[in-house]
Amino acid sequence: MSTLLAVRQCHEAPACAAWGSVDLAPRALRDLLGSYPTGVAIVTTRAADGRNVGLTINSFASLSLDPPLVLWSLVNRSPNLAVFRDSAHFAINILASGHEALARRFADPAVPDKFADVTVRETPEGVAAIDGALATLVCVHDHCRTVGDHLLLVGQVVRVASQPSEPLVFHAGRFTSVPARAPAVPPSQPGDSQP
């Protein structure tokens, strides 16, 4: 049976009419999307006045390997929208499992100076790289576009740094981590004793 025929038959069957939910209210949709675990990152840039600007995101994704492009999104009502939209460079700092407090700090609009007492290194492109991040991708701002209630920002990766660590993960409204991978057990060789 072809896929098209199967889909047509499903739409004609009474049982298919009751499948799923059409409740797309923002809160219901947000709860549903929260079932998808995501990594957590802090995106940083430098404002025209020279101050560092950063915020926590989980909307980061790889877009292309050749050329190396990444994307992330920022809600249209963000007070930092113009800074990121007009920036020449930004850095995606992927957080490690011990960085929950840092993620919360950069997500809290009530914190006046998010970089106070945070160790950063300035990249040659002039943006702050969070010290201890699992990985940092420095990007030249490629382009952006408003889609729905967010601004999509695309950057071309020009510099990377990384260190081994477990990633910080956000799932179902809370922070968690991915357990460390157990070391691989080497295959047994002829003559090895088996337990």
Secondary structure by P-SEA (a helix, b strand, c coil): ccaaaaaaaaaacccccccccccccaaaaaaaaccbbbbbbbbbbbcccbbbbbbbbccccccccccccccccccccccaaaaaaaccbbbbbbbccccaaaaaaaaccccccccccbbbbbccccccccccccbbbbbccccccccccbbbbbbbbccccccbbbbbbbcccbbbbcccccccccccccccccc
